[in-house]
Amino acid sequence: MTQSAATPLPTPKERRRIREAKSLTQAQLAAKVGVTRETVRSWESGRTAPRGRKREAYARLLTDLTVRPPARNEERDQDRKRARQPEPVAAGAVPVESAAAPEPSPAAGTELPAAGPEQPAGWTPAEAFDLLYTHAAPFLVRQTYLLTGRRTLAREAVERAFQQAWERWPEVAVDPDPAGWVRAAAYEYAMSPWHRLRPAHRQPEAPPADADDRKLLGVLLSLPPVHRRALLLYDGVGLDLPETAAETEASTPAAANRILNARDAVAEQLPELAVPEQLHRRLTELAGAEKLDAPKSALVRSVGEKRTRFWVRTAIAVTTLIVGATALTVRVAPTHYEPVPAPGAPVSGVPPLTGPDRLTAQDLELRRLLRAELSGGPERLAPVAE
């Protein structure tokens, strides 16, 4: 059906949600509409609005991609019982066509998504967490690898970030961008300077197999951490400048300067990446070239719960020890103190100072005898001729 130029469109946030619900990248959607990926990113961020025939084609495509609402809890529970599937998200219980994003490949133009799917109404916290993890974890591991250059640290950072998200799920679930919340936590953990003290991080990991990838990764790691993070968020993930500034806790001019300085540093060593579109393409290809898999969401939740229980029990034990030590101190501490007497005041209970007793007659005789003896010892020997 032909639509007029005033065809209504969803909000920018809803446009992005519809695209991600169908597991489409910005490049794939741009190919369907006949525009560039940068144009789609501008439409979804709200910086620009489509017009004319592009608006009609974009509106028709969004209408075709509209996701039907999730099934009711009772119907979903019945489907699970019939299918006997322990993992509803992995088994396909998500009301969209597929909950998991397709495995990216460098040839297909791997995207680094900026936001995760919205939590469907009526879902349990574990199901919503699994949906977010399935959508964001594989891409986030690759992004963190570009940030650190270490595969093990990238997996560990993403796992810790999702464990924190599960511990604070009531807060994360209502966040406007749950994937951004997890991404910020993962980046903060991965960029912690304390990792330098770990023995495993004193030796560099194996570089990428491709020579161009090794060179690009080396250039990225040579950048200051704050510049590297801003460049990855803006040119790699595709965030807008205010969003990049907010996530890096910097002002918008400061974030812009960091991005420009990072681009200049990359272009100085790799002149072919002076164009932002080429830099974005190479970042996504470098991220997709590494086969970095994240652990299962159920394992992440269980490990996070075990760690939480351990720290809770530790806090209880330390608190109990402090209370016991305080009680023992109160029990054995004296309850009454006598005041110190003033100088010159008599002190009661102290015997009077006395001298030696008078000498008896026997003592006087003994003293006389001792004085009569030679005080220098035995008599001096004199030489005698024989």
VMD Tcl script that draws the C-alpha trace (Angstrom):
set ca {
  {0.00 0.00 0.00}
  {1.37 3.42 -0.96}
  {1.74 5.75 1.99}
  {1.85 9.50 2.04}
  {4.83 11.64 2.93}
  {3.38 12.15 6.40}
  {3.51 8.44 7.21}
  {3.82 8.12 11.01}
  {6.90 6.42 12.37}
  {7.65 4.89 15.79}
  {9.96 6.65 18.18}
  {13.72 6.23 17.60}
  {13.97 3.88 20.55}
  {11.08 1.77 19.24}
  {12.68 1.62 15.78}
  {15.86 0.19 17.24}
  {13.90 -2.28 19.37}
  {11.95 -3.56 16.35}
  {15.16 -4.08 14.39}
  {16.94 -5.87 17.20}
  {13.91 -8.05 17.90}
  {14.37 -9.51 14.41}
  {18.14 -9.89 14.93}
  {18.92 -7.47 12.10}
  {22.03 -5.33 12.05}
  {21.96 -1.70 11.01}
  {23.80 -2.62 7.82}
  {21.25 -5.30 6.93}
  {18.31 -2.97 7.52}
  {20.06 -0.23 5.53}
  {20.42 -2.61 2.59}
  {16.69 -3.37 2.68}
  {15.76 0.33 2.68}
  {18.47 1.36 0.24}
  {20.47 3.72 2.46}
  {23.79 3.63 4.30}
  {24.32 2.21 7.78}
  {25.17 5.68 9.09}
  {21.75 6.90 7.95}
  {19.98 4.12 9.84}
  {22.02 4.90 12.92}
  {21.02 8.57 12.68}
  {17.34 7.58 12.33}
  {17.50 5.33 15.39}
  {19.33 7.91 17.49}
  {16.82 10.65 16.57}
  {19.40 12.99 15.04}
  {17.68 12.91 11.64}
  {14.29 11.75 10.31}
  {13.61 9.95 7.01}
  {11.74 11.83 4.28}
  {10.03 11.11 1.01}
  {10.26 7.64 -0.47}
  {12.87 6.55 2.05}
  {10.41 7.35 4.82}
  {7.69 5.28 3.13}
  {10.04 2.32 2.60}
  {11.33 2.58 6.16}
  {7.79 2.72 7.58}
  {6.66 -0.29 5.52}
  {9.68 -2.29 6.66}
  {9.09 -1.46 10.32}
  {5.45 -2.44 9.92}
  {6.47 -5.79 8.48}
  {8.99 -6.32 11.29}
  {6.59 -5.42 14.08}
  {6.90 -8.02 16.81}
  {3.68 -9.57 18.10}
  {3.16 -9.19 21.87}
  {4.43 -11.98 24.14}
  {2.11 -14.82 25.05}
  {0.39 -14.93 28.39}
  {2.09 -16.65 31.29}
  {-0.42 -19.53 31.36}
  {-0.02 -20.29 27.67}
  {3.73 -20.07 27.91}
  {3.81 -22.43 30.90}
  {1.68 -24.95 29.02}
  {3.98 -24.79 26.02}
  {6.96 -25.44 28.24}
  {5.33 -28.44 29.88}
  {4.45 -29.94 26.53}
  {7.90 -29.35 25.11}
  {9.69 -30.28 28.41}
  {12.40 -27.77 27.77}
  {14.43 -26.68 30.83}
  {15.80 -23.52 29.19}
  {12.88 -21.46 27.86}
  {15.05 -18.78 26.28}
  {17.45 -21.14 24.59}
  {14.65 -23.51 23.58}
  {12.76 -20.83 21.71}
  {10.16 -19.71 24.24}
  {10.86 -16.07 23.43}
  {7.84 -14.63 21.58}
  {9.99 -13.26 18.77}
  {11.42 -15.36 15.99}
  {14.71 -15.99 17.78}
  {16.15 -14.75 21.07}
  {19.77 -15.35 20.21}
  {21.53 -13.06 17.82}
  {23.10 -14.82 14.84}
  {26.80 -15.58 15.03}
  {28.54 -12.58 13.45}
  {31.03 -13.00 10.69}
  {33.49 -10.40 9.37}
  {32.28 -10.87 5.81}
  {28.72 -10.05 6.77}
  {29.63 -6.81 8.52}
  {29.52 -7.67 12.24}
  {27.67 -5.06 14.25}
  {28.44 -4.20 17.86}
  {24.96 -3.45 19.24}
  {24.59 -0.56 21.63}
  {21.48 -1.66 23.50}
  {19.79 -4.87 24.49}
  {16.20 -6.02 24.09}
  {13.49 -4.70 26.34}
  {12.15 -7.01 29.03}
  {8.83 -8.54 27.91}
  {5.90 -8.06 30.25}
  {5.04 -11.01 32.49}
  {8.44 -12.70 32.30}
  {10.29 -13.97 35.36}
  {13.55 -12.23 36.33}
  {15.61 -15.26 35.29}
  {13.99 -15.37 31.84}
  {14.50 -11.66 31.27}
  {18.12 -11.93 32.43}
  {18.74 -14.87 30.10}
  {17.27 -12.91 27.18}
  {19.55 -9.95 27.89}
  {22.56 -12.22 28.32}
  {21.87 -14.14 25.10}
  {21.50 -10.91 23.17}
  {24.42 -8.89 24.56}
  {27.07 -11.24 25.99}
  {28.68 -12.55 22.74}
  {29.08 -9.04 21.30}
  {30.21 -7.59 24.64}
  {33.01 -10.16 24.97}
  {34.36 -9.12 21.57}
  {34.08 -5.43 22.42}
  {35.98 -5.94 25.67}
  {38.66 -7.83 23.79}
  {39.23 -4.78 21.59}
  {39.47 -2.70 24.76}
  {42.03 -4.90 26.56}
  {43.65 -7.17 23.96}
  {43.22 -10.12 26.36}
  {40.74 -12.90 25.70}
  {40.65 -14.29 29.25}
  {40.18 -10.85 30.79}
  {37.40 -10.05 28.30}
  {35.43 -13.17 29.29}
  {36.04 -12.54 32.98}
  {34.97 -8.90 32.77}
  {31.72 -9.73 30.98}
  {30.97 -12.55 33.40}
  {31.55 -10.30 36.43}
  {29.44 -7.54 34.89}
  {26.48 -9.86 34.34}
  {26.88 -11.25 37.86}
  {26.61 -7.71 39.20}
  {23.58 -7.16 36.97}
  {21.92 -10.27 38.40}
  {22.67 -9.17 41.98}
  {21.05 -5.78 41.23}
  {18.48 -7.02 38.76}
  {15.55 -4.92 40.09}
  {17.60 -1.83 39.28}
  {18.96 -3.11 35.97}
  {15.59 -4.40 34.74}
  {14.03 -0.92 34.81}
  {17.11 0.81 33.38}
  {16.43 2.46 29.98}
  {19.46 0.64 28.53}
  {20.25 -2.61 30.43}
  {22.91 -3.61 27.90}
  {24.60 -0.23 28.41}
  {24.55 -0.79 32.18}
  {26.30 -4.14 31.77}
  {28.71 -2.74 29.19}
  {29.79 0.07 31.52}
  {30.37 -2.42 34.36}
  {32.38 -4.72 32.09}
  {34.53 -1.87 30.79}
  {35.21 -0.57 34.29}
  {36.31 -4.02 35.46}
  {38.43 -4.67 32.36}
  {40.23 -1.31 32.59}
  {41.06 -1.59 36.30}
  {44.80 -0.91 36.84}
  {44.94 -3.63 39.52}
  {45.04 -6.30 36.80}
  {48.67 -5.37 36.17}
  {49.61 -6.98 39.50}
  {48.23 -10.38 38.51}
  {50.91 -12.89 37.45}
  {48.83 -14.05 34.49}
  {48.81 -10.51 33.03}
  {52.56 -10.00 33.05}
  {52.90 -11.94 29.81}
  {51.10 -10.79 26.62}
  {48.56 -13.09 24.99}
  {48.83 -14.47 21.51}
  {48.03 -11.77 18.92}
  {45.48 -12.25 16.10}
  {46.51 -14.49 13.23}
  {46.01 -11.88 10.50}
  {48.79 -9.33 10.09}
  {46.38 -6.41 9.52}
  {44.41 -7.37 12.61}
  {47.58 -7.51 14.67}
  {48.59 -4.06 13.50}
  {45.19 -2.54 14.21}
  {45.00 -4.13 17.66}
  {48.48 -2.88 18.45}
  {47.49 0.65 17.48}
  {44.38 0.45 19.65}
  {46.31 -0.80 22.67}
  {48.85 2.01 22.24}
  {46.12 4.62 22.79}
  {45.43 5.96 26.29}
  {42.67 3.91 27.96}
  {40.16 6.78 28.02}
  {40.75 7.55 24.32}
  {40.51 3.88 23.42}
  {37.21 3.50 25.26}
  {35.67 6.62 23.70}
  {36.75 5.53 20.21}
  {35.34 2.04 20.68}
  {32.00 3.33 21.96}
  {31.55 5.91 19.22}
  {33.11 4.32 16.13}
  {32.84 0.68 17.19}
  {29.57 0.30 19.07}
  {27.94 3.26 17.33}
  {26.78 5.31 20.32}
  {25.93 8.95 19.89}
  {28.32 11.57 21.24}
  {26.20 12.49 24.33}
  {25.75 8.78 25.13}
  {29.49 8.23 24.79}
  {30.20 11.16 27.10}
  {27.69 9.91 29.66}
  {29.08 6.36 29.69}
  {32.67 7.57 30.02}
  {31.65 10.09 32.71}
  {33.01 13.04 30.74}
  {31.59 16.18 29.24}
  {30.52 16.16 25.61}
  {33.44 18.39 24.45}
  {35.90 16.19 26.35}
  {34.50 13.04 24.77}
  {34.66 14.65 21.32}
  {38.30 15.62 21.84}
  {39.16 12.10 22.95}
  {37.54 10.62 19.84}
  {39.29 13.07 17.51}
  {42.67 12.49 19.15}
  {42.19 8.73 18.94}
  {41.22 8.96 15.28}
  {44.29 11.06 14.53}
  {46.54 8.55 16.31}
  {45.03 5.65 14.36}
  {45.19 7.50 11.04}
  {48.83 8.41 11.66}
  {49.83 4.74 11.72}
  {47.05 3.38 9.49}
  {46.23 6.07 6.87}
  {43.62 3.87 5.19}
  {41.47 4.15 8.35}
  {41.28 7.94 8.32}
  {37.66 7.69 7.15}
  {35.32 6.92 10.11}
  {33.28 4.45 8.04}
  {36.40 2.44 7.24}
  {37.47 2.52 10.87}
  {34.07 1.24 11.96}
  {34.22 -1.56 9.41}
  {37.69 -2.65 10.51}
  {36.74 -2.57 14.20}
  {33.74 -4.80 13.58}
  {35.82 -7.16 11.44}
  {38.52 -7.36 14.10}
  {35.94 -8.11 16.77}
  {34.22 -10.74 14.65}
  {37.49 -12.48 13.77}
  {37.95 -13.64 17.36}
  {35.84 -16.66 18.35}
  {35.16 -15.65 21.92}
  {32.25 -17.49 23.49}
  {30.64 -16.50 26.78}
  {29.58 -19.09 29.39}
  {25.96 -20.12 29.76}
  {23.64 -17.65 31.45}
  {22.55 -20.22 34.04}
  {26.19 -20.75 35.04}
  {26.74 -17.00 35.36}
  {23.71 -16.66 37.60}
  {24.68 -19.62 39.80}
  {28.29 -18.45 40.22}
  {27.09 -14.95 41.04}
  {24.66 -16.28 43.64}
  {27.40 -18.42 45.22}
  {29.71 -15.42 45.42}
  {26.97 -13.33 46.98}
  {26.25 -16.01 49.59}
  {29.97 -16.30 50.36}
  {30.36 -12.57 50.99}
  {27.16 -12.43 53.03}
  {28.37 -15.26 55.23}
  {31.77 -13.64 55.53}
  {30.18 -10.36 56.59}
  {28.05 -12.20 59.16}
  {31.12 -14.03 60.53}
  {33.16 -10.83 60.82}
  {30.26 -9.05 62.49}
  {29.84 -11.92 64.95}
  {33.57 -11.84 65.74}
  {33.47 -8.11 66.39}
  {30.42 -8.45 68.64}
  {32.05 -11.31 70.56}
  {35.30 -9.38 71.06}
  {33.36 -6.36 72.26}
  {31.34 -8.45 74.72}
  {34.51 -10.09 76.09}
  {36.16 -6.71 76.53}
  {33.15 -5.38 78.41}
  {33.11 -8.52 80.58}
  {36.75 -8.43 81.71}
  {37.24 -4.66 81.84}
  {37.33 -3.10 85.35}
  {34.20 -1.27 86.37}
  {35.67 0.93 89.14}
  {38.78 3.11 89.11}
  {40.30 4.77 92.25}
  {41.28 8.38 91.73}
  {44.96 9.28 91.79}
  {45.86 11.06 95.10}
  {47.00 14.64 94.93}
  {50.71 15.41 95.43}
  {51.61 15.63 99.16}
  {48.46 13.90 100.34}
  {48.92 10.95 102.73}
  {48.30 7.56 101.25}
  {46.44 5.10 103.41}
  {47.46 1.46 103.65}
  {51.19 2.07 103.14}
  {53.52 1.11 106.10}
  {55.65 3.95 107.57}
  {59.19 4.36 106.37}
  {61.66 2.90 108.97}
  {65.45 2.58 109.23}
  {67.71 -0.28 110.47}
  {67.36 -1.53 114.11}
  {69.94 -0.77 116.90}
  {72.98 -3.08 117.08}
  {73.02 -5.68 119.79}
  {76.08 -6.52 121.94}
  {76.81 -9.52 119.75}
  {76.73 -7.32 116.66}
  {79.12 -4.81 118.28}
  {81.60 -7.57 119.21}
  {81.53 -8.93 115.70}
  {82.18 -5.49 114.27}
  {85.17 -5.00 116.61}
  {86.71 -8.30 115.54}
  {86.30 -7.49 111.87}
  {87.96 -4.12 112.24}
  {90.89 -5.67 114.12}
  {91.73 -7.99 111.24}
  {93.95 -6.85 108.38}
  {91.87 -5.09 105.86}
  {94.36 -5.62 102.98}
  {94.22 -9.38 102.97}
  {97.03 -11.73 103.95}
  {100.50 -10.42 104.94}
  {102.90 -9.43 102.18}
  {105.42 -12.06 101.25}
  {109.06 -11.03 101.50}
  {111.93 -12.61 99.57}
  {114.16 -14.85 101.74}
  {117.54 -16.28 100.71}
  {117.94 -20.03 101.06}
}
mol new
graphics top color blue
foreach p $ca { graphics top sphere $p radius 0.5 }
foreach p [lrange $ca 0 end-1] q [lrange $ca 1 end] { graphics top cylinder $p $q radius 0.2 }
display resetview
